[in-house]
């Protein structure tokens, strides 16, 4: 699972999911990781929903941004 910092997540939001020559991000999910830190999970086309289910590693997931 691709996880980034808030700074990178905010760049992706400003660029409508685009970053350099990477695939376009379709959704960013903010969650608390197993160490109690905020994390931002990237979901690409065909992967949307992979952060929806809570686990010991993904706690309290919330959609941070979604492509229109």
C-alpha positions as CSV (number, residue, x, y, z in Angstrom):
1,X,0.0,0.0,0.0
2,X,1.3,3.4,-1.0
3,X,1.4,5.7,2.0
4,X,2.6,9.3,1.9
5,X,3.0,12.4,4.2
6,X,0.4,15.1,4.5
7,X,2.7,17.4,2.4
8,X,2.7,15.0,-0.6
9,X,-1.0,14.3,-0.1
10,X,-1.6,18.1,-0.4
11,X,0.5,18.4,-3.5
12,X,-1.6,15.6,-5.1
13,X,-4.8,17.4,-4.1
14,X,-3.6,20.7,-5.6
15,X,-2.6,18.8,-8.8
16,X,-5.9,16.9,-9.1
17,X,-4.2,13.6,-8.3
18,X,-1.2,14.0,-10.6
19,X,2.4,13.9,-9.4
20,X,5.3,13.9,-11.8
21,X,4.9,11.0,-14.3
22,X,3.2,8.7,-11.8
23,X,-0.2,7.2,-12.4
24,X,-3.1,9.5,-11.4
25,X,-4.3,9.0,-7.8
26,X,-8.0,8.5,-7.6
27,X,-8.5,8.8,-3.9
28,X,-6.5,9.6,-0.8
29,X,-7.5,8.2,2.6
30,X,-6.3,9.7,5.9
31,X,-6.0,7.2,8.7
32,X,-4.1,6.5,11.9
33,X,-1.4,3.9,11.5
34,X,-0.4,1.1,14.0
35,X,2.1,3.5,15.6
36,X,-0.5,6.2,16.3
37,X,0.6,8.5,13.5
38,X,-1.5,10.2,10.8
39,X,-0.9,8.6,7.4
40,X,-2.3,9.2,3.9
41,X,-3.0,6.2,1.7
42,X,-3.0,6.5,-2.1
43,X,-5.5,4.6,-4.1
44,X,-5.1,4.3,-7.9
45,X,-7.6,3.2,-10.5
46,X,-8.7,-0.3,-9.8
47,X,-7.6,-0.1,-6.2
48,X,-10.3,2.3,-4.8
49,X,-11.6,0.9,-1.5
50,X,-8.5,-0.9,-0.3
51,X,-8.2,1.4,2.8
52,X,-12.0,1.1,3.6
53,X,-11.6,-1.8,6.0
54,X,-10.1,-1.1,9.4
55,X,-7.3,-3.3,10.6
56,X,-4.5,-3.1,13.2
57,X,-2.6,-1.0,10.5
58,X,-5.4,1.2,9.2
59,X,-7.4,2.8,12.0
60,X,-10.3,5.2,11.5
61,X,-9.9,5.7,7.7
62,X,-11.6,8.8,6.2
63,X,-11.6,10.0,2.6
64,X,-9.3,13.0,2.4
65,X,-9.7,13.7,-1.3
66,X,-11.4,11.9,-4.3
67,X,-11.0,12.5,-8.0
68,X,-14.1,13.8,-9.8
